[in-house]
Amino acid sequence: MLNDSSAYFSINHPFDAYLQAWDNNQPLPTIAQLSLMLPPSLQLISDIKSLESDCLLQLRHLDDDAKTVVEFLKLQSRKIDMVLQHVIGKEEYDGERYAGSHFGGSSITITTREELPLGSDFKVSLHIKEELVALICFAKVQSCSLINNEDENSPQSFSVQLAFCVIQDADVEQLVKASLSLQQKQLKLRKLVP
C-alpha cells in the first residue's frame, strides 16, 4: 500500500480509467487478493512486461558485439507489444469509463461530469495504450475540483485526483517507467518544434 501520495511525479498524458465504486464499509482487498482479481489477459500482459524488463536488464551488461542481438530482440518485443495492444483493446473493463489526464506511480487524475466524494474508494482499471500498460488497483479520492470552463454552454466537469491505496509493486514500476518514457518523448518533441 502507498502512503505518500507525493512519492512520484505525475505526467500530463491522456489515458482511459474505468472506475467501480467500492463499498467503504468493506475492507480493501490485500495485494494477494488484488492479483486474483486480474482477468487472464491482464495477467498475461503483466507477466510478459516483467519478463521483458528482466531480460533487458541482463542485456545491458553485454558488450558491443551483442548490439545486433539486442536490436533484434527489441524488434521482437515491439511485435509482441503490438499484439498485446490488440488484446487490451478488446478487453472489457468493469466500471464507468473516464478520461484520464495525469498519471504517475502514486496517483491518477481524471475528468468527471459529477463530483466524487472525498475519501471514496474505487476499483480502478487503467489502460495507457501508448506504453502498453493495463492494470487493476484501488484508489481513494484525494481531491475533486470544479474545472472553470470558458464556454458557458458546456456542461460542468470536475478534475478528480485519486491516490493509489492498493496496487502491486510491479504495477507501480510500470507506471513510473511509462511516465518517464512519455516524458522523454515529450521532451524530444519540444526540441523539434522551433
SVG drawing of the C-alpha trace seen along z (x, -y; Angstrom):
<svg xmlns="http://www.w3.org/2000/svg" viewBox="-25 -32 57 48">
<polyline fill="none" stroke="black" stroke-width="0.4" points="0.0,0.0 1.2,-3.5 1.1,-6.1 2.9,-9.1 0.9,-10.4 3.7,-12.8 6.3,-10.0 6.2,-10.1 5.8,-12.9 2.8,-12.9 2.8,-13.4 0.2,-15.0 -0.9,-12.3 -4.4,-11.0 -5.4,-7.5 -8.6,-5.5 -9.7,-4.8 -12.6,-2.6 -13.9,-3.2 -16.1,-1.0 -17.2,-2.3 -16.1,-0.2 -18.3,0.2 -16.5,-1.9 -18.0,0.5 -15.9,3.3 -12.1,3.6 -10.0,3.0 -8.5,6.2 -4.9,7.2 -2.3,7.3 -2.7,11.1 -6.5,10.7 -5.9,8.0 -3.8,10.3 -6.6,12.8 -8.9,10.2 -6.8,9.8 -8.5,11.2 -6.3,13.6 -5.4,11.1 -4.1,8.5 -2.2,11.2 -0.6,12.2 0.4,8.7 1.8,8.2 3.9,11.4 5.3,10.5 6.2,7.0 8.0,8.4 9.9,11.0 10.8,8.3 12.1,6.0 14.3,8.7 15.7,9.7 16.5,6.1 18.3,5.5 20.6,8.5 21.2,7.4 22.6,4.1 25.6,5.9 26.6,7.4 29.4,5.9 29.3,4.1 29.3,7.4 25.8,8.1 24.2,4.9 22.7,6.7 21.1,9.3 19.8,6.6 18.2,4.7 16.7,8.0 15.2,8.6 13.8,5.1 12.1,5.7 10.6,9.0 9.5,7.2 7.8,4.4 5.9,7.1 4.7,8.7 3.6,5.3 1.5,4.7 -0.3,8.0 -0.8,7.2 -2.2,3.7 -4.8,5.5 -5.7,7.8 -6.0,4.8 -8.2,3.0 -10.7,6.0 -10.7,6.3 -14.0,5.3 -13.4,3.5 -15.7,3.2 -17.0,-0.2 -17.6,-3.5 -15.1,-4.9 -13.4,-8.2 -10.9,-10.3 -7.6,-10.5 -5.3,-13.5 -2.3,-12.8 -0.7,-9.7 2.3,-8.7 3.4,-6.0 1.2,-7.2 -1.9,-8.7 -4.1,-9.5 -6.2,-12.5 -9.4,-12.0 -12.2,-14.3 -15.8,-13.6 -19.2,-15.2 -20.2,-14.7 -18.4,-15.3 -16.8,-12.3 -16.9,-12.4 -13.5,-12.9 -12.3,-9.7 -14.3,-7.4 -12.6,-4.2 -12.7,-2.8 -11.6,0.2 -9.6,-1.3 -8.7,0.4 -6.1,-1.7 -5.3,-1.5 -2.4,-3.5 -2.3,-2.4 1.0,-4.0 3.0,-2.4 1.1,0.9 0.0,0.5 -3.1,2.3 -3.6,2.8 -6.1,3.0 -5.7,1.3 -7.7,-0.5 -7.5,-4.2 -9.0,-6.8 -10.4,-10.3 -7.9,-12.9 -9.3,-16.0 -12.3,-17.0 -12.4,-20.5 -14.6,-22.2 -13.0,-23.0 -13.5,-26.5 -15.0,-26.4 -14.6,-29.4 -17.7,-28.2 -20.9,-28.8 -22.9,-26.4 -20.7,-23.4 -21.6,-21.1 -19.7,-21.4 -16.9,-19.0 -14.5,-18.1 -10.9,-17.3 -10.5,-14.3 -7.2,-13.1 -7.2,-9.5 -4.3,-8.2 -3.4,-4.5 -4.0,-2.6 -3.8,1.0 -1.5,1.6 1.1,4.2 4.7,3.1 5.2,4.3 2.3,2.0 3.9,-1.0 7.1,-0.2 5.2,0.0 3.6,-3.4 6.9,-5.0 8.6,-3.6 5.7,-4.7 5.7,-8.2 9.5,-8.5 9.2,-7.1 6.4,-9.5 8.2,-12.5 11.3,-11.6 9.2,-11.5 7.5,-14.9 10.9,-16.5 12.2,-15.2 9.1,-16.7 9.6,-20.0 13.2,-20.1 11.9,-19.5 9.4,-22.4 11.3,-25.7"/>
</svg>
